[in-house]
Amino acid sequence: MSNTPRVIQRSWEDVELAIAHAASRMKEDGKMLNGVYGIPRGGVCLAVLFSHLLKIEYLDQPREGCLICDDISDTGQTLLHFKDIPGVTFYTDVAKETARHQPDYYGKFIPEQSIDATAWVEFPWEAPTK
């Protein structure tokens, strides 16, 4: 048996479809977002896509009532840094059930008992150029 970790590859198509679905759900939920902030580095691409799709301002800093994006909620530690900002909404492209803090919206959910629970996730903006 190989010790090579399993890799989940997220494509631009995966990401764009997930964002479109999440944006639709946010509208259905009546979310009134006053901007979008992307946590460097993994959340920046997501925030730009949301900014265009939702026609909201891209922010240099998070603020009250904004959408905060990150690539993955693995342990949940990164999102915890922003939880005290009033009215923020969290989106991650991938959310693992084991994370201490779950996003409000996500693109792909990985259950704790899944074969993918310990997998490495590769996003299209970090894939090596061929």
Contacts in CASP RR format, 6 or more apart in sequence:
PFRMAT RR
TARGET T0000
AUTHOR 0000-0000-0000
METHOD contacts of the structure
MODEL  1
MSNTPRVIQRSWEDVELAIAHAASRMKEDGKMLNGVYGIPRGGVCLAVLF
SHLLKIEYLDQPREGCLICDDISDTGQTLLHFKDIPGVTFYTDVAKETAR
HQPDYYGKFIPEQSIDATAWVEFPWEAPTK
5 118 0 8 1.000
5 119 0 8 1.000
5 120 0 8 1.000
6 115 0 8 1.000
6 116 0 8 1.000
6 118 0 8 1.000
6 119 0 8 1.000
6 120 0 8 1.000
7 119 0 8 1.000
7 120 0 8 1.000
7 121 0 8 1.000
7 122 0 8 1.000
8 94 0 8 1.000
8 108 0 8 1.000
8 116 0 8 1.000
8 119 0 8 1.000
8 120 0 8 1.000
8 121 0 8 1.000
8 122 0 8 1.000
9 122 0 8 1.000
9 127 0 8 1.000
10 93 0 8 1.000
10 94 0 8 1.000
10 108 0 8 1.000
10 121 0 8 1.000
10 122 0 8 1.000
10 123 0 8 1.000
10 124 0 8 1.000
11 124 0 8 1.000
12 124 0 8 1.000
14 93 0 8 1.000
14 108 0 8 1.000
15 45 0 8 1.000
15 46 0 8 1.000
15 49 0 8 1.000
15 93 0 8 1.000
15 123 0 8 1.000
15 124 0 8 1.000
16 49 0 8 1.000
18 93 0 8 1.000
18 106 0 8 1.000
18 107 0 8 1.000
18 108 0 8 1.000
19 46 0 8 1.000
19 49 0 8 1.000
19 50 0 8 1.000
19 53 0 8 1.000
19 91 0 8 1.000
19 107 0 8 1.000
20 53 0 8 1.000
21 107 0 8 1.000
22 91 0 8 1.000
22 105 0 8 1.000
22 106 0 8 1.000
22 107 0 8 1.000
23 50 0 8 1.000
23 53 0 8 1.000
23 54 0 8 1.000
25 105 0 8 1.000
26 33 0 8 1.000
26 54 0 8 1.000
26 67 0 8 1.000
26 89 0 8 1.000
26 105 0 8 1.000
31 67 0 8 1.000
31 89 0 8 1.000
32 65 0 8 1.000
33 54 0 8 1.000
33 56 0 8 1.000
33 65 0 8 1.000
33 66 0 8 1.000
33 67 0 8 1.000
33 89 0 8 1.000
34 56 0 8 1.000
34 57 0 8 1.000
34 63 0 8 1.000
34 64 0 8 1.000
34 65 0 8 1.000
34 66 0 8 1.000
35 51 0 8 1.000
35 56 0 8 1.000
35 57 0 8 1.000
35 58 0 8 1.000
35 59 0 8 1.000
35 63 0 8 1.000
35 65 0 8 1.000
35 66 0 8 1.000
35 67 0 8 1.000
36 47 0 8 1.000
36 50 0 8 1.000
36 51 0 8 1.000
36 54 0 8 1.000
36 56 0 8 1.000
36 57 0 8 1.000
36 58 0 8 1.000
36 59 0 8 1.000
36 66 0 8 1.000
36 67 0 8 1.000
36 68 0 8 1.000
36 69 0 8 1.000
37 47 0 8 1.000
37 58 0 8 1.000
37 59 0 8 1.000
37 60 0 8 1.000
37 61 0 8 1.000
37 62 0 8 1.000
37 63 0 8 1.000
37 66 0 8 1.000
37 67 0 8 1.000
37 68 0 8 1.000
37 69 0 8 1.000
38 44 0 8 1.000
38 46 0 8 1.000
38 47 0 8 1.000
38 59 0 8 1.000
38 68 0 8 1.000
38 69 0 8 1.000
38 70 0 8 1.000
39 68 0 8 1.000
39 69 0 8 1.000
39 70 0 8 1.000
39 78 0 8 1.000
39 82 0 8 1.000
42 70 0 8 1.000
42 71 0 8 1.000
42 123 0 8 1.000
42 125 0 8 1.000
42 126 0 8 1.000
43 69 0 8 1.000
43 70 0 8 1.000
43 71 0 8 1.000
44 69 0 8 1.000
45 123 0 8 1.000
45 125 0 8 1.000
46 69 0 8 1.000
46 70 0 8 1.000
46 71 0 8 1.000
46 91 0 8 1.000
46 93 0 8 1.000
47 58 0 8 1.000
47 59 0 8 1.000
47 67 0 8 1.000
47 69 0 8 1.000
48 58 0 8 1.000
50 56 0 8 1.000
50 67 0 8 1.000
50 69 0 8 1.000
50 91 0 8 1.000
51 57 0 8 1.000
51 58 0 8 1.000
54 67 0 8 1.000
56 67 0 8 1.000
59 66 0 8 1.000
62 68 0 8 1.000
62 82 0 8 1.000
62 85 0 8 1.000
62 88 0 8 1.000
63 85 0 8 1.000
64 85 0 8 1.000
64 86 0 8 1.000
64 87 0 8 1.000
64 88 0 8 1.000
65 85 0 8 1.000
65 86 0 8 1.000
65 87 0 8 1.000
65 88 0 8 1.000
65 89 0 8 1.000
66 85 0 8 1.000
66 88 0 8 1.000
66 89 0 8 1.000
67 88 0 8 1.000
67 89 0 8 1.000
67 90 0 8 1.000
67 91 0 8 1.000
68 79 0 8 1.000
68 82 0 8 1.000
68 85 0 8 1.000
68 88 0 8 1.000
68 89 0 8 1.000
68 90 0 8 1.000
68 91 0 8 1.000
69 90 0 8 1.000
69 91 0 8 1.000
69 92 0 8 1.000
70 78 0 8 1.000
70 79 0 8 1.000
70 90 0 8 1.000
70 91 0 8 1.000
70 92 0 8 1.000
70 103 0 8 1.000
71 92 0 8 1.000
71 93 0 8 1.000
71 94 0 8 1.000
71 121 0 8 1.000
71 123 0 8 1.000
72 92 0 8 1.000
72 93 0 8 1.000
72 94 0 8 1.000
72 95 0 8 1.000
72 96 0 8 1.000
72 121 0 8 1.000
73 79 0 8 1.000
73 90 0 8 1.000
73 92 0 8 1.000
73 94 0 8 1.000
73 95 0 8 1.000
73 96 0 8 1.000
73 99 0 8 1.000
73 101 0 8 1.000
73 102 0 8 1.000
73 103 0 8 1.000
73 106 0 8 1.000
74 94 0 8 1.000
74 96 0 8 1.000
74 98 0 8 1.000
74 99 0 8 1.000
75 98 0 8 1.000
75 99 0 8 1.000
75 100 0 8 1.000
76 99 0 8 1.000
76 100 0 8 1.000
76 101 0 8 1.000
76 102 0 8 1.000
77 100 0 8 1.000
77 101 0 8 1.000
79 90 0 8 1.000
79 92 0 8 1.000
79 99 0 8 1.000
79 101 0 8 1.000
79 103 0 8 1.000
80 100 0 8 1.000
80 101 0 8 1.000
82 88 0 8 1.000
82 90 0 8 1.000
83 101 0 8 1.000
89 104 0 8 1.000
89 105 0 8 1.000
90 101 0 8 1.000
90 103 0 8 1.000
90 104 0 8 1.000
90 105 0 8 1.000
91 103 0 8 1.000
91 104 0 8 1.000
91 105 0 8 1.000
91 106 0 8 1.000
91 107 0 8 1.000
92 103 0 8 1.000
92 106 0 8 1.000
92 107 0 8 1.000
93 106 0 8 1.000
93 107 0 8 1.000
93 108 0 8 1.000
93 123 0 8 1.000
94 106 0 8 1.000
94 107 0 8 1.000
94 108 0 8 1.000
94 109 0 8 1.000
94 110 0 8 1.000
94 121 0 8 1.000
95 102 0 8 1.000
95 103 0 8 1.000
95 106 0 8 1.000
95 107 0 8 1.000
95 108 0 8 1.000
95 109 0 8 1.000
95 110 0 8 1.000
96 109 0 8 1.000
96 110 0 8 1.000
96 112 0 8 1.000
96 117 0 8 1.000
97 109 0 8 1.000
97 110 0 8 1.000
97 111 0 8 1.000
97 112 0 8 1.000
97 117 0 8 1.000
98 112 0 8 1.000
98 117 0 8 1.000
110 116 0 8 1.000
110 117 0 8 1.000
110 119 0 8 1.000
111 117 0 8 1.000
END
